[in-house]
């Protein structure tokens, strides 16, 4: 099978028939074998009834339904598990992503050997103050922290080589950072394509402003786990040792200075009246706590079933 199209959705009953028809027209015109995997994220409208109707008439339609609303990342995760195509395309169900982009995305993966191609909605039809400006700031921050030069990392329209989606785990709200997860899994050939963005035709957006704050925190989490997930002591131990050393050196200096004034019979300020004394004690306490956090992290990792979970690309005679 050439393509699996994974579409997570929540309350998109009105757009589903039009979206399916559009995808079918594009796929048939380009003579591509495909499947459409709808993942209903606990919709409260008639989305599932529409999907059942489409599946009854069209064998390429597959579908999964959550009992309640979990979010986009769990939807993508189960969709990725079910996908069988050589190339996996993800898109939103609100008709803002154009299925006309699918053939070119497919060619970029199969002919230009990209592991992942992310869409870039260069011209957007969203509100500038609530969507466009925050999105630009958000993506600028992502580029600086992750080192991945994408203009629109959160674009729902993406194409993946099958190996990519089978090698990563999307959870929480990590769907925003699938390119980062792919890079951390060893897939470095990440490309970008300018795609057409369309104004929302039905319903309302399911995401609010809080996604930018949550997204930034998730990016920090991914960055930390990718670098220190299997060696927490290298981070916490180093930070703890440095803080403890600074506090200890400061305390020794204060102690020696006090002894000098005592032996030379020169009046000196009480140690308990000097702010630097409390700063040094706090530094040593925090340093000890950080070191212990790293040590506990190593103990937890030692008993983790994933401690030796490494991704192998190829094997010979094994």
N, C-alpha and C positions, 0 to 999 in steps of 0.2 A: 504494500500500500504506500502511495506517495506521501499523502498528507493526513495528519490528524488535526482537526480544528477544535480546540478546547475553549468552551465558552461558559464561564461562571456567570450566574445571573441571580438577581433578587428583584422580584416584582416587575418583570418586563414582559408581561403577557401580550401587550399591544404590539410590541416590536418584533416578536419572535417569528411570526409567519413571513413578514417582509424580509427579515434577516435570512431566514432559511432559503427563501426563493432567490435572493440575491446571490448567496453563496453557491447554490446549485447551478445557477446560470453561468457564473464565472468558472466553476470547476468543469462543467460540461463543455464550455467553449474552448477551454485549454486542454481538454482530454486528460485530466488528472484524476487518478483514483483517490478517494478520500473517505473520511468518516467525520461526522460532527458529534462531539461529545458535549452535551449540555449538562451542566451541574447546577441544579436548582438549590440555592442556599436558603432553604426554608421559606420560600415565598409565601406571602399571605393572599396574593391575588390568584388568578387562574393560570398562572404560568405552567404549572405541572400538567393541567388538563390540555393546554395547547401543545406541550411537548409530547404527550401521549398520542395526541391526534396526528402530529407530524411523524412520529415513529411508526405508527400503524400504516402509513402510506409510503414511507420512505425508509428502506432498509439501511441506508447510510447513517441514520440518526440513532445515536445511543444516548442514554441519559442516566443520571444519578440524582437522587434527591436526599437532602439532609432533613432530619426530623425538625430541626430548628435552625435559626440563623447563626452561622459560625464565623463568617467573614470570607473575604476573597482568597486569602492564602490557603485555608483548608480546601476551598473549592478547586483551586489549581492543583493542589497536592493529589486529590483523588482523581482529578481529570488526567494528570500526568501518569498516574498508575494505570489508568485504563487505556491510554493512548497507544496505538500500535503502528502508526505511520513512521516512515523514515525521517520526515520533517514534521515538527509539531508547531502549529500556529496558535497563538492565544489572541483573543480579541474580546471586547466587551459586547454586551447584548443590546446596547442602547442605540445602535445605528450610528454612533459617532465615529466608529472605525469602519473604513471602507473595505469590503471583501475584494474589490478590484485590485488591491495591493498584494493579495496573496500570491499570485503567480511570480511576481518579481522577487518577493521575499523568498520564495521557494528556490528560485534560480540562484540567489545570492548565497544560499546555504549549500546547494548541490553543485553549482558550477564555480563559484568563487571561494568555496571551502571555508566559509564563516561558520564558527560554532554557534553563534548567536547573532541575530540581527534585531536591533531595536528600532521601532518607529520614532520619528521625530515630527511632532505636530508643529511645524514651523509657523503656520498661520492658524491661529485658534479662534473659535467663536464663543469662548467663555467670557465671563465678566473679568475685565482687566484687573480690578482691585481685589476681588476675592479668589481668583484662580490664576491669571497670567503672571502678575508680578510676584506673588508668593511662590509660584512654581519655578520661576526663573531663579529666585534666590535659593530655593531648595535644591535645584539641580546644580547650581554653582557650588554650593556647599558639598554636595555629593561628589562632584568632580575633584575637588580639592582633597577630600578625605580618602576617597577610594582609589583615585588615580585613573579611573575609567572615563575617557573623554566622550561622554554621551550628553546630548543637549536635553533629552527628555527621558530620563531613566524610568519614570513612572508610567510611560505610555503603555496602554494595555495591549497594543498590537505589536507582537514580537514573533520571531521565528527561531526555532531551536533545532539543532541536530538532536536526534533521538537520544544519543549518549548523554547529552547535557541534562535533560530533564530526568533521566534515570539515575543520575549521579548526585543530584542535589535534593535537599529536603526543605520544602517551603512550609513554614509554620508561623503562628502568631500573625504579624502583619508584614512578614518579610517579602511579600510579593513585590514590593517597591524596589527591592534590591536583588532581584534574581541575577542581574549581570554581575553583581559583587559576589554572590554565592557561586556563580559559574566560574569566575576568575579564581576564587579560592579553591575550587575543585580542579583547577589546572587547565581550564578552557580559556585561552588568552585571545583567540581570534574573534574579537567582538566588533561588530560593525553597526552602522546606523544608516537608515534610509528615511528621507523626507516623505511623509505620508499625508494624505488628505484628511483633514479634520472636518467633521460635519456638525452642524448645530443639532442639539438634542431635539428629537421629533416628538417623543412621548415621555411622559413621566417626569421625575425630578432626580437630581443627583443624589446618590446615596452616601456621599462623603462630605464632611464638614471641614472647617479650618483646623480642627485638632489633629488632622492627619499629618500636618507639617511638623508639629511638635513630636508626635509619636514616631514619625518617620526619621527625624533626626536622632532620637534616642535609639531606634532600631539600628541605624547605621553605625552608631558607636558600639552597639552590642556586637554586630557582625564583624566590625574591624577588630575589636578586642579578641573575640573568639577565634578569628582566623589566624591571629598572631600568637596568642597565648593560651588557646583552648586546651592544648595538650601539654603545656608547660607553665602552669599558673605561678609557680615559684619564681620563674624568671622575671615576672612583672612585680608581684607583691613582695617577693623576697628582696629584689633590688631596691624598690621604693622604701621598704621597711628598713633595710640596712643603711641606706643613705640618710633617712630621717633620724634613725637611732644614733648614727655616727655624728651628725650635726648637733643633736641634743647633748650627746656625751662630751663632745669637744667643748661645747659652750659651758657645760656644767664644770668640767675640769678647769677651764679658764677662770670661771667665777670662783671656784674653790682655791686655786693657786693665788688669785688676786687677793682673796680674803686673808689667806695665811700670810702673804707678804705684808699686808697692813698690820696684822697682829704682831708679827715678829719685829717690825720696825716701829711699833707703838704709834702708828698713824691711824687717826680715826677714819673708819670706813663705814659706808652705808650697809645696813643689815641686808643679808642675802634675800630675806623674805620681803624686803621692800623694793627689790629690783625686778622689774618686769621680765628681764632676760632670764631670770632664774626659773620662773614659771613657764616661759616659752621653751626652755631647754627640757624641763620635766615633761611637758606636753609632747614635745617632739620625740622623746624617748618612748613614752607610752604609745603614741601612735605608730612609731616604728616597730615596736614589739607586736602590736596588734596586726599590722600589715604583714609582718613576717609570719605570724601564726596563721593568718588567712591564706597565705601561699602554701604553708605546710598542710593545712586542712584540705586545700584544693588538691594537692598532690595525693593525699590519702583517698579522697573521693575518686580521683581519676584512676588510681591504681585498681579500684574495684569496679570501674566502669566497663561495660561490655564493648564500648566503642574505642577503648584506648589504643587498639591496634587496627582500627578501621581505616586502611589506606586504599586509595583508588589506584588500581593497576590499569594501564592502558593496553598493554600487549603481553602475551605469554608465548613461549616457544617450548614445545616438547614437555609440557607440564600437565 
